[in-house]
Amino acid sequence: MSETKVFLLPDLGEGLTEAELVNWLVSVGDVIRVDQPIAEVETAKSMVEVPSPYAGTVTVLHGEPGQTLDVGKPLISVLPIGATAPVVEPASVVEPVLVVEPVETPVETPVETGAADAYREEEKAGSGNVLIGYGTPGGSGAARRTRAPRDASVIEPDAQKAADDLLLLRTRVPGKLGAVISPLVRRMAREHGVDLGGMQGSGDSGLIMRKDVEAVIHPESRQARSPEQTITATPGSRQARSPESVSTGLTTGGVDTRTGLGISSRTPVKGVRKAVAANMSRSRAEIPEATVWVDVDATALVELRAGLKKSDPHHTPGLLAFIARFVTAGLKRLPELNTRIETAADGSQVIVGFDGINLGFAAQTDRGLMVPSIRNADKLSARELDAEIRRLTAVVREGKATPEQLGSGTFTLNNYGVFGVDGSAAIINHPEVAILGVGRIIDKPWVVDGELAVRKVTELTLTFDHRVCDGGTAAGFLRLVADAIENPSSLFVDL
């Protein structure tokens, strides 16, 4: 019995089901220790170094940089220290000699549950470098693999393609119970615009093979197929492509059948953009939102900060930190906006309140818009909030934010004024129930004591979940923050 331990890709954050392998930090044959970082992976939320729960010699790296890996599937195989089994050479990582046993309904096998159980036991035994959700619950283990005897018929000339076709994971095409495909084939189809939904594969029990997808990508080399085996493709997927588009794996060139325009690019929706799309779609689908807004004379706040900066130029909080302090004060007075709605299996709902405020704020990064949150922000002063805003902004821009920092907010503050715009009907950051937006501060004519004057004016926009409160509560909160901006000294008495 092999002593090799298989480490499954852990759940790197609540709700995440996959991660993109960015870079291996170890190689086959390396001797590693417990908690040593073995790979860098990018999730929809952050860049993460994954530590190993095992010590020993690396035998297999399950994946290539750039490949998307599913949570609960093999990441690395390690031969424990003292074991005598030979180390697998890199050339054999693809494991071409595999026999796949097709089944009508996939079931969890002892091999799979054993791998998952072994990992969880190892986690309990010694790994201290624990990630969020480390060791995915439910025990979705490694796919069953059976090595054929050496005298069995093995296709040697094209081992890579054979391995791709035989490394089958239990991923179903919608509506096709038996159409199981490998992640490599699935990715190839996605990147070239091939629609797998209406396809009958050429493998056993209708399995979709690499050659089936290649027949659509390169129709000139496609062999004769029956009508039942025809694969449909999305518009543009059969058009001629330039060598550059082939090398990148994305279909470019050709003409779009709907618009009649040439296709210049195809960009996969993945990583941060995929997470944002899913979260925003869910927010709009589930939350009956309403929006209220108000113009605010921020002259007094701007002048207050300018005065503080003259006396202490290096430790004066930014305007966003002051507004964040006003927001936490408002949420303590009107806590309905600092809640979450939970829906039970029977459809009943409950509004969950919190003993504290985790204030999220939007930060633009090279990876897209990120929303880290300041934990227990209601206990911090404006100066302390400013320090946390600066620290967390630097963390997310470096791609080092943890799932906790990016997924634990209870209310979001969005300063879209930095983009030079006045207002925005923002989408609520699900599962929160409200988001406050701050526009740019500009000079505008304003009536002061019955006379026209030029003042520093901004716009506040509050989008809220109408299930948790009525317009009166939302307007009351918005007015409280606006009054604090217009007359900050009056609120500071209570802070």
C-alpha positions, -999 to 999 in steps of 0.1 A, spaced: 0 0 0 14 34 -10 24 57 18 21 88 -4 -1 115 11 -23 136 -12 -29 172 -2 -63 185 -15 -67 221 -24 -84 236 7 -113 260 8 -94 293 9 -124 314 19 -161 310 26 -180 302 -6 -149 298 -29 -149 267 -51 -118 272 -72 -85 289 -74 -60 297 -102 -25 282 -97 -1 312 -102 32 296 -93 48 265 -77 71 273 -48 85 237 -48 95 211 -74 92 173 -77 120 158 -55 122 187 -30 121 178 7 95 200 24 85 206 60 51 211 76 36 246 69 61 253 42 45 274 14 42 251 -17 22 272 -41 8 306 -48 -28 306 -59 -52 334 -68 -87 332 -57 -116 355 -65 -106 375 -34 -68 375 -29 -34 360 -37 -26 333 -12 4 312 -4 -8 276 4 12 258 31 17 221 32 2 200 61 27 173 53 65 169 56 84 147 31 95 145 -5 73 160 -32 63 133 -57 36 150 -79 25 185 -86 -11 183 -97 -14 212 -121 4 238 -142 7 276 -136 -23 293 -151 -46 263 -145 -78 267 -125 -81 241 -98 -112 230 -80 -114 230 -42 -111 195 -28 -91 182 -57 -54 171 -55 -28 199 -53 4 180 -43 15 145 -34 41 140 -7 61 109 3 65 111 41 100 111 55 112 76 61 90 60 34 107 38 8 85 43 -23 104 58 -52 99 95 -62 79 100 -93 100 118 -120 85 150 -136 79 132 -169 55 108 -152 34 134 -136 8 132 -164 2 95 -155 -7 83 -190 -13 47 -178 -47 51 -163 -78 30 -166 -110 49 -160 -140 29 -149 -171 48 -162 -201 47 -139 -237 59 -144 -239 77 -111 -206 89 -95 -203 77 -59 -178 86 -32 -151 58 -30 -131 47 -1 -100 61 -18 -116 95 -19 -129 96 16 -96 81 28 -76 109 12 -99 136 27 -99 119 62 -62 115 61 -58 152 54 -81 162 82 -63 140 106 -30 155 96 -44 190 101 -54 181 136 -20 165 143 4 193 136 -1 220 110 -4 253 128 -5 275 97 -43 272 93 -61 289 65 -98 299 65 -118 267 59 -86 247 58 -97 212 50 -129 214 31 -159 200 49 -178 172 32 -147 153 21 -147 158 -16 -116 138 -23 -94 129 -52 -108 113 -83 -104 75 -84 -74 64 -104 -65 28 -112 -30 20 -126 -31 -6 -153 -6 -36 -153 26 -30 -173 16 -55 -199 -17 -37 -206 -22 -18 -238 -8 17 -234 -8 44 -260 27 58 -258 32 82 -288 7 108 -276 9 104 -238 -1 140 -231 -33 138 -250 -41 104 -236 -36 118 -201 -58 148 -207 -86 125 -219 -82 101 -191 -79 125 -162 -116 126 -158 -132 145 -129 -168 141 -120 -180 173 -137 -213 171 -155 -224 190 -185 -259 204 -177 -286 180 -188 -260 153 -197 -256 130 -167 -231 107 -185 -211 135 -203 -182 137 -180 -152 158 -190 -118 166 -177 -110 201 -164 -84 206 -193 -110 197 -219 -136 220 -202 -111 249 -201 -102 244 -237 -139 245 -247 -145 276 -226 -115 295 -240 -124 287 -276 -161 294 -273 -172 258 -277 -207 250 -263 -206 216 -246 -243 217 -235 -257 200 -267 -229 176 -274 -225 138 -274 -189 128 -268 -171 101 -287 -159 83 -255 -175 56 -235 -209 65 -222 -208 98 -242 -176 110 -225 -164 143 -241 -128 139 -251 -101 164 -261 -103 153 -297 -140 161 -298 -134 197 -288 -104 200 -312 -127 189 -340 -147 220 -335 -117 243 -330 -101 230 -362 -130 219 -384 -107 214 -414 -92 184 -396 -124 170 -382 -133 135 -391 -167 124 -402 -192 123 -374 -228 112 -370 -255 139 -364 -258 128 -328 -221 135 -322 -222 170 -336 -208 197 -313 -222 231 -315 -201 262 -311 -209 298 -301 -207 324 -329 -172 332 -339 -157 299 -326 -153 285 -361 -139 316 -377 -103 318 -389 -80 330 -361 -46 346 -363 -15 328 -349 -15 353 -320 -50 343 -310 -41 306 -311 -11 310 -289 -31 329 -263 -59 303 -263 -85 329 -270 -105 332 -301 -101 366 -320 -108 376 -355 -138 367 -375 -172 384 -376 -199 385 -349 -231 371 -365 -254 393 -344 -237 427 -349 -218 422 -381 -187 436 -365 -153 421 -363 -143 403 -331 -113 420 -316 -109 401 -283 -124 375 -259 -116 379 -222 -124 351 -198 -145 362 -168 -125 349 -139 -108 358 -107 -119 391 -91 -142 400 -121 -159 366 -118 -165 371 -81 -178 407 -85 -201 396 -113 -216 368 -92 -220 389 -61 -235 419 -79 -259 397 -98 -270 381 -66 -274 414 -49 -297 428 -77 -316 396 -79 -323 392 -41 -324 427 -26 -353 451 -31 -330 482 -29 -339 518 -27 -317 549 -30 -317 583 -13 -292 611 -17 -284 646 -5 -260 675 -14 -238 685 15 -218 716 23 -185 701 33 -167 735 37 -166 733 76 -150 698 74 -125 708 48 -115 738 68 -113 718 100 -89 693 84 -68 721 69 -64 737 103 -54 703 119 -29 697 91 -11 730 97 -5 721 134 3 684 127 10 678 90 21 642 93 -7 627 115 -39 644 103 -66 620 92 -79 621 56 -114 633 48 -126 597 43 -115 588 78 -136 616 92 -166 605 72 -160 569 83 -162 581 119 -195 599 112 -208 567 95 -200 545 125 -217 570 148 -248 570 126 -249 532 125 -248 530 163 -278 553 164 -296 535 136 -284 499 138 -310 486 113 -285 494 85 -258 473 101 -276 440 97 -279 410 75 -309 390 63 -307 352 65 -331 329 48 -340 295 62 -346 263 42 -384 268 46 -382 303 31 -386 321 64 -363 351 70 -346 367 100 -328 400 104 -294 394 121 -279 423 141 -243 427 152 -225 437 183 -201 460 165 -194 474 131 -170 460 105 -167 490 81 -158 480 45 -144 506 21 -139 503 -16 -102 504 -28 -92 503 -65 -63 479 -73 -47 464 -103 -69 433 -98 -101 453 -97 -122 469 -70 -116 453 -36 -136 459 -4 -115 453 28 -132 459 61 -120 476 93 -129 453 121 -147 469 151 -145 503 134 -170 517 159 -143 515 186 -117 535 166 -110 573 164 -107 592 132 -69 590 134 -71 552 140 -95 547 111 -72 566 89 -43 544 98 -64 513 91 -76 526 58 -40 532 46 -28 499 59 -56 478 43 -53 497 10 -17 488 8 -24 452 17 -51 447 -10 -30 465 -37 -2 441 -29 -26 412 -33 -20 400 2 -55 405 18 -69 376 36 -105 362 31 -113 375 65 -103 411 56 -123 409 24 -154 391 35 -163 402 70 -178 437 64 -212 447 78 -215 481 60 -196 496 30 -184 531 24 -175 539 -12 -155 570 -21 -162 573 -58 -153 609 -58 -117 599 -65 -129 590 -100 -141 625 -105 -179 618 -104 -206 633 -83 -229 605 -76 -237 568 -82 -266 545 -74 -243 518 -61 -251 481 -58 -252 467 -22 -223 445 -13 -242 413 -6 -250 400 21 -248 435 36 -279 457 35 -266 492 27 -238 511 11 -230 548 13 -213 566 -15 -194 599 -14 -189 620 -45 -162 645 -53 -159 677 -33 -161 707 -57 -168 744 -55 -205 753 -60 -228 782 -54 -246 778 -21 -269 799 -1 -255 808 34 -275 830 58 -296 842 29 -267 851 7 -250 834 -22 -215 820 -16 -190 796 -31 -188 765 -9 -172 730 -10 -200 707 -19 -203 669 -21 -231 644 -27 -239 615 -4 -258 585 -18 -273 558 3 -286 525 -12 -303 503 13 -323 471 15 -360 480 19 -366 448 38 -347 458 69 -360 494 72 -382 520 57 -372 553 40 -375 572 72 -347 553 89 -325 555 58 -331 592 54 -324 597 92 -290 580 88 -281 599 57 -291 632 74 -271 624 105 -239 619 84 -246 650 63 -251 671 94 -219 659 109 -200 669 77 -216 703 76 -210 709 113 -183 685 125 -176 702 158 -211 695 171 -207 657 166 -172 655 180 -187 664 214 -204 630 214 -174 610 200 
